[in-house]
């Protein structure tokens, strides 16, 4: 699995469609053949040079104020996505935190309860995204 690193990669994926949503997360995806429209000379002409599963994690400060919380959530995103890598299509994906976890319920910035809640919701998100759609 490749990781998204540049701003244009994240922007291209967020401009794509949403595969699945849960109460706190959204999974966005786009095809790998997206080309850079206005690329500086140092940037390669394609955003995703390798055909593989690409993944990025967005955890804004707006929804997770403390860095330790943001890093714990990102680690959970990458760990859970590794379990579902074989079920994901060869596309670029971004998992975005779209709502904050209740700080009165999860007092500690990096508690085991918070990690378990994040992990359970991420498993639900990826299972929804990987589920076959029936026409």
N, C-alpha and C positions, 0 to 999 in steps of 0.2 A: 504494500500500500504506500502510495506517494503522499506527501503532505503539501498542502497549499502554503505558499510562503509570501507571495507578493500581493500587493493591493489590487492590481488588475485581475488576478486570479479570483480573489474573493468577490470582487465586483461582478465579474462575469457569472459566477455561480449564483450570487444573490439575485441577479437579473433573470435567472432561469425560473423553473417552477418549483413549487413546494411538494415534496413527496409525502410527508407525514407531519403531524403536529401532536403534541401532548400539552399538558397544562403549562409546562415551563420551557419546552424546547420545540424547535422547528427544524426539519431536515430539508434543505434546499439542494437542488441538483441541476446540472446542465451537461450538454454533450461536450465531448473533448475536442471537437473540430472548430471551436470558437477562435477566430483570428483577432489579433490586436488591430484596431482601426487606426489609431494614431500612435504608433510605436516610436520611441526614441531609437536612435541608431544602435544602442547597446542592447536593446531588448530583442530576443528572437521573435520571428513573425508569428509563432503560435504560442499560446499560453501554456498548453499542456503537451510537451514534447514526447512524452511516453504514454502509450496506450495501456493504462492500468486504472485501478480504483484510486482516486484522489480524494483526500479528506482534509478539511480544515475545521477549526473550532473557534467560535466567536462567543466570548463571555464578556459583555460590556460592563464597565464600572457602574453603569446606571443600575444594573440588577444584582451585582455582587461587588460591594464596596471594597472589601478587603482583598489584597493580593493573594493571601493564602487560600481564600475561598475560590477565587478565580482559577488559580493553579490546580487546586484539588478537583474542580469541575472539569477542567481541560484534561487532566490525567484520566478521569473516569470516561470522558468521551472517547479518547484514543484507546483505552483498554477495552471498552465494550465494543467499539467498532471493529477491533481486531477479531472478536468472536464472530461477527457477522460479515467479515470481508468476503468470504466465498459466496455469500448470497447477494452481495451488492453488484450492480452492473458496472461495466467499465465506463464510468462517468466521473465527473467532479462533484463532490458533495461537501456541504457545509452544515454543521450542526450549530444552531444559533440559540443562545439562551434568550428567551423572549419575555420572561417574567422572573422576578426575584423569589427566592425561598423565604418563608416567613421567619424573621429574625427572633420573634418571640418563641417560636417552636424550636428552632435550631440556634441556641444561644452561642455555642462555640463556633468559631469561624471555620474549623475543619474537624468536626466531630464525626464519629463513626455513624451516628444516626443520619447526618446529612449526606455522607458518602453513600450509605445504603439507599436512601431515598433517591438520590441522583442516579445511582446505578440501576435501580428498578425502573425508573422512568425512561432512562436511555434504552434499556432492553425493550421496553414497550414501544418506544419510538422506532427502533430499528426493526422490530418484528412487524410493525405496521408497514414500514417501507418495503420490506422484503416479501410481504405476503402477496401471493398471486392475485391479480385482479380478475374478477369474473365479469364478463360482458352482460 
